[in-house]
Amino acid sequence: MRIHTLDLRFIGIPGLIASYLIESGGEYALIETGPGSTLETLRAAIRGAGVNEAAIRKVFVTHIHLDHAGAAGWFAQQGATVYCHPNAARHLIDPSKLIESARMVYGSQMDSLWGEMLPAPADRVVALQDGEKVPLGGVEIIAWDTPGHARHHHAFVIGDVCFTGDVAGMRLEHSRYLSVTAAPPQFDPVAYGHSLERLLAANFKTLYLTHFGAVEDVEWHLKHYRDRVAEVYERVAADFQAGVSAEENRLRYAAAEHAIAMADGVDEALWRKGEDANVTSMCADGVRLYCEKGR
């Protein structure tokens, strides 16, 4: 098996969003497609890896957020089968509600950031249950139900490696700072913790993060990220109970994360780059929403 990390150069910046091209026994698959706005970059990267796009017959998306699955419909329209979580399938087939919701958040920036999300033909979308396997050449790709960032989230496992989507957070340029992916509306620290314990127990050799790249210090990463998820929740929950407003919560969250990143050796340039991939204000809203729901 060969794994190719394809850098989608989101908004022209390297190292923010990855797609993974998997090659085994003469068969090819993609894990993550990135947004529609980077589709042409992805297609060029596939060809640059020496692979004909038409040879990709299987596409796996960890969840249906636009930075992970925005281009999935295009591949489905070319005849590939898209594999996803059972709760994600309907949004791939009809992405109109997803697009409408995103447009309310991003407004005039929606198209330039995310591009077009095409509907996937229903007969090209396959929902996988937890533990279900899909053969690819000489390996099997196994779906793991891993909620926490989103309820409709899968990680994909091949042997001793795991493609984590957003359940293992964001880590740029091998820094020690782990940014908690907590965008609304489905952040759940309890489910997150269970998912991370499951990944820890598997003793994976390598994690492949969508944001961004291979992680080799797996145990440290997962334990530290588990603690970071608990930390951001406890901080926001305390402020929420104290009556801190939503806007003040965003400011406090950004300030606290900036301080943690600086203490972990991140410079201002890398911090700004991280904000392009995982906006702190949006994460602050995601954690606060969990608190508001009283769960």
C-alpha positions, 0 to 999 in steps of 0.5 A: 500500500502507498499513501500519497498526501495531496496538499489542496493549498486551500486559499492558496496556503500550503499545509491547511487541508489534505486529501489522501490518495491510497494505492493498493493492488492496482486500485485507488481511493481518496480519503477526503476530497476537500472543498469544491474550491480546491477541486482543480488543485486536487485533480492536478495533484492526483495526476501529479502522483501518476494516477489517472483520475478515472482510476479512482472508483472509491472516495471516503469522506470523514464527515460532510463539512465543506472542507472535507467533503465539498468536492465529493459530489463531483467524484460521484458524478464521474462514477466513483462510489462515495462512502460516508457515515449513515447520517451524512449520506442524505447531505451528499445526495442533496447538499442544499441545506448544508450549503444554505447553512454555510452561506448564512455563516460565510455570506459573500465569502462563501463561493470564494472559500468553498466553491461549488458542492455538487449533489451526488447521485443516490446510487453512488453514495454508500453509508457505512456502519461502524466497523464495516469494511471496504476492500481496496486491492490488498487492504481493507478500509474500515469505518470507525464511528468517532463522534465528538467533532460531529455526530456523523463522523467516521475515522478510516482505518487501514491496518495500523494507520488511521485517517482521523478527519477532525476527531484528532484535531488540527496540528500544523507543521508538526508544532506542539500546539493542538487546536481543538476542532469544535465548530458548531453545531455538534461539538460534544466533549463527552463523545469526543473523549470516548472517541479519543480513548478508542483511538488510543487503545488501538495503538496506531503507528501513524495518524493522518490528519486532514489538518494536516499530514502524518503524525508519528508521536501518536500516543502523545498526540492523542493524550494531549488532544484529549486533555485539550478538548476537556480544557476548552470545554471546562474553560468555556463552561465556566465562563458561560455559567458566569454569564459571559456574553457570546462575543466576550466568549469569542474574545476570551477563547481566542486570547487563551488559545493564542497564549497556549500556542505561543507557549507551545512555540508557535510563531505569529505567522503559524498562528495566523495560518491556523486561524485560516484552517480552524477559526477560534471564534467559530470554535468558541461558538461551537463549545458555547452551543454545547453549554447552552443546550445544557448537555 
